[in-house]
Amino acid sequence: MDAGSPQQTGDDTATPGSSVVRRPLALSPSRAADFKQCPLLYRYRAIDRFPETPTPAQTRGTVVHAALENLFDMPAELRTQESADLLVEGAWAALCEADPLLAEIIGESGTDRFVADAQKLIATYYTMENPTAFEADACEEHVEITADDVAMRGFIDRIDVAPTGEIRVVDYKTGRSPGEAYEAKALFQMKFYALAVLRIRGVVPARLQLMYLSDGQQLSYTPDREELERFARTLKAIWTAIRAAVATGDFRPHRSRQCRMCEHQHRCPEFGGEIPPYPGPPPGFTG
């Protein structure tokens, strides 16, 4: 899933019109990225749970992911592009019913275009693979485990298992494919899920596949066990740093190019804002 969207990561960051269910802290790909980018941003999203307004792009990604998940609930012969287009319309309607503010964000005049843009991404998906030709082993697989002393949480878009047993982990991206300089960042999320699959199923996935629905490109990667064990140590180091910050309340801001898109500038000293009092570790936290 597209990292960074509160609607899609499995985290309990609040969004307008939604209620927040407090859960124990856990490391997801998005929250790990937040902490590496800016510890204060991590605090605001994971500890304070300040509401954030989803962007149209994030909302469109949520709709497309929901449509593709529901597509694989249908019999193979019915997984046509026409069916997927209808699922997009249904996913958008369901999202608006659950959170009416989303429709206000998009605007009544822009709804038709919003749905059409989501269906365009679906059309690109059909140029990349034929969903009538195979069965998915799992869609939107919820992962919530503690492994290697790290609490891990997230949703895997799709897991495919070949007749010979090989596992493929698939993630849909509704943006454009990254340049080579950003591929490692894109693969961080996939290695996270590959490690989760290894810990849960005891098998190293044969392929990690990112499908970029905006430009029809794919990024495939073949991990090995040794690499995933190294990655586990990296996650443990991130989680250890997060736990130390949670215990002390020391979340320091880090200014970067990503700050221009941050909704928390008024709470950030880098932009003349004031950090609100630390609410303390969440319930159930043990340092």
Summary of the structure (lengths in Angstrom):
residues: 287
radius of gyration: 19.2
end to end distance: 29.9
largest distance: 58.3
contacts: 876
relative contact order: 0.15
helix: 48%
strand: 14%
